[in-house]
Structure formats: structure tokens, C-alpha cells
Amino acid sequence: MTEYELIKYDVDDPIATITLNRPEQLNAITGSMMAEMKHAMAAAEQDERVVGIVLTGAGRGFCAGADMQGLQATSRGERGSGAGNTFEDAQAGAIEEMGAENFGVTFNYLMAVRKPIVAAVNGPCAGLGFAIAMLCDIRIASDRAVFTSAFVNRGLIAEHGLSWILPRVAGPSNALDILWTGRKFYGPEAAQMGVVNRSVPHDQVVPEARNYVKALAERSAPMSLKVIKQQVYRHLMMETGDALRESNELMAESLQRDDFKEGVASFVERRPPKFQRITS
């Protein structure tokens, strides 16, 4: 298994856990951390044991955003070690099925990973860290987690896909409020607005995320999870008729899979299903 310096990566069937690991800096993102994270996501995607991925932060924070030293270098027009770097050091292969034009930009690749990604937001989640959380499929937040977009307070705009995903998740008005003010808000309010799926007591946030993936592994076909994820994100950018036609084609394909036979058999026999896992 690859040794990472700035993240932790662990697989415990059916869960891969990726932990941002710069706790003294509240897991602020550097270019090297971005590369390691993408590499780990690709490793999890290709691992048959993994049904879903939990992304969290070490220590008391999820991710405080881009590393300030990198931001200072960027503001001077230099190429620093911060979030402006690419993933060129990652050995992961490109994720092609969703289309590079829409899903190959910075952290947008998270939406193209073939397996569910659950963000366990355990503490401060700011700027780039907020964008990363929003681009995960499911977000579970600690009641102590504090969120802020922060970009406007640095003289910046809504970047890294926030202007696309946030209004779709929380509505245009909530999105504008969050992005215009850069204000801080906590897990319970985030859940109320729809920014996260739910807020839980602090000590339950990672167990809750893990249990979510375990429940998927027990009841849901991994291939169906993959296709449904692709449908949801692709169809956000398609006309209704095109989305319906594609769904009909995908349904016809799914009716031919062994997973469908197993799903029906397990229902009739009143036993848990044994669906096929996704391999590389």
C-alpha cells in the first residue's frame, strides 16, 4: 500500500477512510495533499473491498481551506505549494466515464468517482475545505462543525464549483447568503438549510458516516450505486427528455445484470442480497 505523508488511508471492508492529516494546521490543503487525496480516491475506486469512501479530518478540524503560505505565494504571482498546484504527482489514472470537460476540474473529480463519498465533517470546514465537502455525495456534520465559504472575505469569488453545487443543494437564496457574507454557521443550521444531510453529536460523526456506508453495502448493489451517481450528476446538465431516454436505456441494461436476479431472489427468499462488487 502506498505510504502517504499528508493523509491517512485505511480500508476496512466495505469502507475506505481517507483522513486529511495536518491537524496542527486544521488540515489546510497543499498541492501535495491534493495529489495524495486524488491518488487515494483512485485506489479506493479500484479496490473490490470498497463499497464507499469516508472523507474526514484529523484532530479537531475537517479542513480549514487552502494553506495560507500557498495563498500568499499565489497572491504574489508565484507558484507556491498551496491549492493552486495540479495533481501531476498523483499516480492515479484519469476518471473518464463522466466526461473530463465537466468532471476533470480540480475537486470536481469527486463527483466522477464510481463509489459513494461521505464527508464526515468533524470540525472547521472553510473555503476550499467547504468546497471539498460540498462536492462529496453525502455530508454528515458534527454539531460542533463550523462552516464558512470565506472567499469573499479574501477578495475572491465562489470557486472550486461552489457556485454550481451550493445553489443546487441549498437553494439560490441560501447559497447567496453563504457566499456573499462569508459568515460562519454550525452543523445544525447547515442541516436545516440542506447544506449537509444531517448533523449529529460530535463523537458520532465518523461512526455515523461509516454506518451509512455499511448500510449501503448490506442492501444496495455497488453497480447500481455507481450508475445512479452518474445519472444524478449527469442529468443535472441534461434536458428532461434526454435524461429520461438515457434512464430508460440504463434500466434496460440493469435488467440484464446478475445483480437484478440476485435482488429478486434475495427478496423472495427473505435473505440479505449478495451483490457483485466493483473491480478495476
C-alpha positions, 0 to 999 in steps of 0.5 A: 500500500502506498505510504502517504505523508499528508493523509491517512488511508485505511480500508476496512471492508466495505469502507475506505477512510481517507483522513486529511492529516495536518491537524496542527494546521486544521488540515489546510490543503497543499498541492501535495495533499491534493495529489495524495487525496486524488491518488487515494480516491483512485485506489479506493475506486479500484479496490473490490473491498470498497463499497464507499469512501469516508472523507474526514479530518484529523484532530479537531478540524475537517479542513480549514481551506487552502494553506495560507503560505500557498495563498500568499505565494499565489497572491504574489504571482508565484507558484507556491505549494498551496491549492493552486498546484495540479495533481501531476504527482498523483499516480492515479489514472484519469476518471473518464466515464463522466466526461473530463470537460465537466468532471476533470476540474480540480475537486470536481473529480469527486463527483466522477468517482464510481463509489459513494463519498461521505464527508464526515465533517468533524470540525472547521470546514472553510473555503476550499475545505467547504468546497471539498465537502460540498462536492462529496455525495453525502455530508454528515456534520458534527454539531460542533462543525463550523462552516464558512465559504470565506472567499469573499472575505479574501477578495475572491469569488465562489470557486472550486464549483461552489457556485454550481453545487451550493445553489443546487443543494441549498437553494439560490437564496441560501447559497447567496447568503453563504457566499456573499457574507462569508459568515460562519454557521454550525452543523445544525443550521447547515442541516436545516438549510440542506447544506449537509444531510444531517448533523449529529453529536460530535463523537458520532460523526465518523461512526455515523458516516461509516454506518451509512456506508455499511448500510449501503453495502448490506442492501444496495448493489455497488453497480447500481450505486455507481450508475445512479451517481452518474445519472444524478450528476449527469442529468443535472446538465441534461434536458428532461427528455434526454435524461429520461431516454438515457434512464430508460436505456440504463434500466434496460441494461440493469435488467440484464445484470446478475445483480437484478436476479440476485435482488429478486431472489434475495427478496423472495427468499427473505435473505440479505442480497449478495451483490457483485462488487466493483473491480478495476 
